[in-house]
């Protein structure tokens, strides 16, 4: 399975084309739209989320509620497009109109300046329109489809925020995906620890009032993932490596870890490795899950635990200093509509991105043209591992 996304933040629409999805998968548009709604929620979101109410349209690859095996096209319209038709026009416009909403003052921490240098654009709007996190809309839509593939295989996934602006949630070492789903859904900040909810919301309010932004750490967990996905035989076939790349590719994400992650640097090996057990009817298991479900770049059958750190959003309502690329004079950076924090929403993006990587890996390992064969092949591998 592979996919491409296209579209600008204030263009007419966002588009994704997905190829390699097996035939016969029952697809619910409501479930995809639910993921899109989750992405737009969360305490601390800005004005753009009040304008856009994302709804997916599927224009190819699905008939009568089931996949055909042919490429799937997804579209999400930008409702704000009506206010940007001249600014973002595909056709040529009058010279005076080329100056509308022109950006020459790059924002520190954003793609504006380097993108302009790379693609030789003197109007940095040509950069920020595509580098905007609005692009993650389509990655969530693709993830919404990927999650339905995983569901057909009995694989469950959930996400939540474990740190927001330096306030850490108390998360039990052993917590099920179902427990995360229920607790996070009841939280405005997508956390499973209700004791810090008000403190986090106060932190967000104070940050917004100060014209600043805050980041955080999100966690994604999966259960019932078959052992043996990925491979140790080549560096680019290691599945944890693929997930790490996908997480860091999300806008504003700067780091990733699995299991105990960076804490492993401070622990002896005896407190990092997971002892192996075997039980009739259940096969091999681990006494702990410090490695987050991975050994040698492969899934080991335990719960997958992956975290990503998101930096504060670079668009500040009290902007930092920058340089005008035309005059080379110092100026305060340009201000685009933004959020004080998008960490709760970023957890949803991470969840869907990881779901897509896992689904892609399964479809790569099990070359199935239809869902019935895929389910059978995955079940056969699980039986083989149980009997090993």
N, C-alpha and C positions, 0 to 999 in steps of 0.2 A: 504494500500500500504506500502511496506517495501522494503529496498534495502541494499545491501552490496557493498563495493568497495574493490578492491584488486590490488596489483601491487606496484613495487618500482620505484623510480624516474629515475633510469638508467637501469631498467629491459626492457624486450622486449615489454611489453605492459601494459596498465592499463585496468581494467575490472570492470564493474558494472552489477549486476543482480537485476532486479526490478520485484517484484511480487505484484499482486493485482490491476493491471491496467485494467479497464473495456475493453471489446471487442468493436470494431467498431470505435475507435478514429482514425481519419485521422492523420498520423504522417508525418511531413516533415523533412527529414534529413538535408535539407538546413537550416532550422530554428535552429536545434540543433548545426550544424556546425557554424552558425552565432554567437551563444552564446559562443562557444569555441573560436572563433576568437576575440570576445569582451574581453574575459578573458585574452588573450595574448597581447592585445593592451595597450595603455596608456603611457604617457611620463614617462621615468625613468626606463623602463624595461631593463633587462640585456641581455647577449649573448645567453642564453638558448632559448629565444623567437625567435631568428633569426634562430635557428636550427629546432625547432619543429613547424610544421604547422598542428595543431591538426585537424583530421578528424575522425568522428565517424563511426564505422562499427557496424551494428546490425546483430547478427547471430541467433537470435531466437525471437519468440513472435510477429512478424509483418509479414504479408503477403499481397502483392499487396497494400502496403501503409496504411494498417489499422491494429490496434492491434487485437490480437486473444483472449486475456483474459488469455493467458499462460505467464509464466515468460519471460521477455525481457532481452536479454544479449547485452550489449554494450561494444565495444572494441575501444581503442585509442592506436595506435602504437607509441612507442618512437623511433623517427628517430635516436637519438643519441646512441641507443642500439648497433649499429655496432662498435662503439668505446669502448664499455664496455663489450663485450662478454666474455672475460676471467675474468675480475674483478667481473662480476655479474653472472657467470656461475652457472647453476643449478647442473651440474655434478661436481664431485670432480676434482680438478686441482692439478698440481705439487706444492710441498711445497713452492717453491720460488714464485709461482704466488699468493699464499694466502697473500703475503705482498704488492701486487700491490694496490696502493691507500688506504692503510690501514690508519685508523684514530685513533689516541690515544690521541689527544689533543682536548678535548671537547670545544665547543663554548658556552660562557656565554649566557644565555637566550634561548638556544635551548634544545631539548630533549636528546642530546647526552649523557651526563653524567648520568642523572637519569635513562634513558632507559637502558644504559649499566649495571648499578647496578641492575635494576629490572630483566632484562632477562639474566644477567651474560654473556654478550658479551664483549670480550677483543678487538674486532675490532668494533669501534663505527660506522663504515659505515653500519653495520647491523641495526643501529637505524635510522640514518639520511636518509637512502634511503626511508623508509616508512613514517617517520615523516615530510618529505619534503612537501611543499605546492603544489608540483606537483600532490598530491592526489586530490586536489580540481578540477582537470580537470574532473574527473568522477562525482563529485557532480554538476558541471555545466552541464555536459551532461544529468544527471538525471533531473536537473532543467529545461533543455530545453524541455524535454518530459512533465514535470509537467506543464510548462507554456502553452503547447498546450491543456492540460486538462482544465486549467483555462480559456483559450480563448474560449473554447467550451461553457463555462458557463458565458461568458461576463465579466470576471474579468480581469482587466488590472493592470500591475505592471511595476515599473521603479525604477532605482537607480541612485544616483549621489554622488559626494564627497562634503561634507560641510566644511571640514577643512583638510588642508594638510600642515603639518609642522608648524602649528600655524597660518597659513593664512586662515581666515574664509571667506566663500562665503556669500554674501547677498542673502538670499533665501526668497521670499515672503511667508508670513504666509499661504496664500491660493494659492497653485500652483497645477495644474492638473497633472496627470500622463503623459498625452500626451505632455504637455509643458516640463516636465522633460526629456522625451524621446528625444524630438527634440533638446533641448538645450545641453544636455549631449553628444549626438551623434556628435555634431558639435565642441566639446571641446576635445583637446588632453589630458586634465587632468580630464575629466569626470565631469566638473563643469557647473552649470547653470548660473554662474556670469562671463561674459566675461571680466569684468573690472579688474579682478585679475589674468587672465590667464598668462600673461607674468611674473608677479611677482612670481607666483607659479613655472613656468618653470625655472626661474632663481634660485630659492631656491633649486630645484632638482639638477640643474647643479652644484651649489656650494657645495651641499652635496656630490655629486658623486666625485667631484674633491678632496674633503677632505677625501675621503675613508670612509664616514659615511653613515648613513641611517636615514630616517624620517618616521613617522607614520601619522595618521590622523583619521578622522571620516567620515563614509559613512552613507547614509540614503536610506532606501527602503520605497516606498509608494505603496499602492494598493487601487483600487477603485472598487465599485460594489461588494464587498464581502458581502455575506448575513449576517444579524444579527443572533446571536445565535450559532455561531461556538465556540466550547470549552464548558466548564462547570465550575460552581462554586462548584459542589458537592464533588469533591475530589481534593487534591492539584495537582496531576499529570495529571488532565484533563483540567487544565487552559491553554488556547491556547497561551496567551502571555508568559507563562512560557515555553512552548514548543519552541516557537520562540526564546526566550532568550537563551535557552540551545543550539539551533542550531547555533545561531550567534556566541556565545562564543566558539563553537567547531571549528570554522574556524581558521586556523593557524594564530597565532599572535594577535587574537582578545582578548581583556581583559575587555571589558565592554559593556553594552547594555542599552538602554533607549527607552521609548515610549512617544510620544507627547512631552510635556515640560520636561519630564524626571527628571533629577537631579535638574533642576531649581525649581521644586515643593517644595524643601526644603526651598526656600527663599520667597515663595509666600503664602498669606492667602488662605484659602479654596475657598473663593469667586472668586479667580482668577485662580483656578485650575479645579474646577468642571464645567461641560458643561451643561448649562440649556437646558431643553427639550421643544420642540414645537411639535405641530401636525397640519397637513394641509390635507384637503380632497384630495384624489388621490395620496398623497405623503407619508402619514403616519407620523411616529415619526422621528424627526430630532433633531440635537443639534445646538445651536446658535454658538458654538465654538467647537474646537477639541483639547483641551489641553491634553486629556488623550490618544490621538493617536489611537482612534477607539476601545478601550477596556474598559469594565466595568465588574468587577467581574470575570475576566478571560475569558470573552466572547466578541466576536465582537459585536459592537452595530450598525453596518451599515454605520458608518462614514468612511472616508478615514483612512486606517491603516498607521501609521507613526512609523517606528522603525529605530533606529540608533545604530551603533556599532563602537567602538573605536579600532583601530589597532595600536599596538606598532610598533616601528621601527624594521625592519628585523634584526635578531640577527647576520647574517653573515656580517662581516665588512671587507673591503679590507685593513683597518688599524686595525687589530684585537686587542681585549683586551687580557689581560693576563689570562692564564689558567694553568692547571697542567697536565703533561703527566701521563696518568693512569698506564703506565708501570714503569717509572723511578721515578715518584712522584716529578719530577723537574719542576720548573715554566717555562712555555713557552708561546709564543703568540699562540692564538687559531688557529685551522685549518681554511683555507679559501676554501669555495666552491663557485662555480659560483652563482652569486646572482644579485639582483637589488638594486639601491639606494632607491627606494620606489616602492611598489606594491599597494598603496592605490587605484589608479584609477581602477586597475584590481580587487582589493578586493571588490569594490562596486558591480561588476558583479557577483562575487562569492556569496556575501550576497543576492543579488537579486534572484539568482537561488536557494539558500538554503531556503529562505523564501517561494518562490513559491512551493518548494517541501513540506514544512511543511503544507501550506494551502491546497494543493491538497490532501495530506495524511489525513488531518482532515476532508475534505469534503467526501472522500471515506470511512472514518471510520463512519461518521455520516449517510451517505446515502449508504447503502449496495446495490450497483447496479453492475450487471454483465456486463451490456452493456451501452454505452454512451447515448442511447435514453432514457432509464429509469432514468439515472442519471440526465440528463437535466430536465426531467419531474418532478422528485422529488424535485430538487432544486427550480424550478419554483413554485411548489405547496407551499413550505415553504415560499417563498417570498410573495405569495398571502395571506397566513395565517397571516403573520406579518403586511401586509398592512391593513388587515381588523380587526386587534386586537384593 
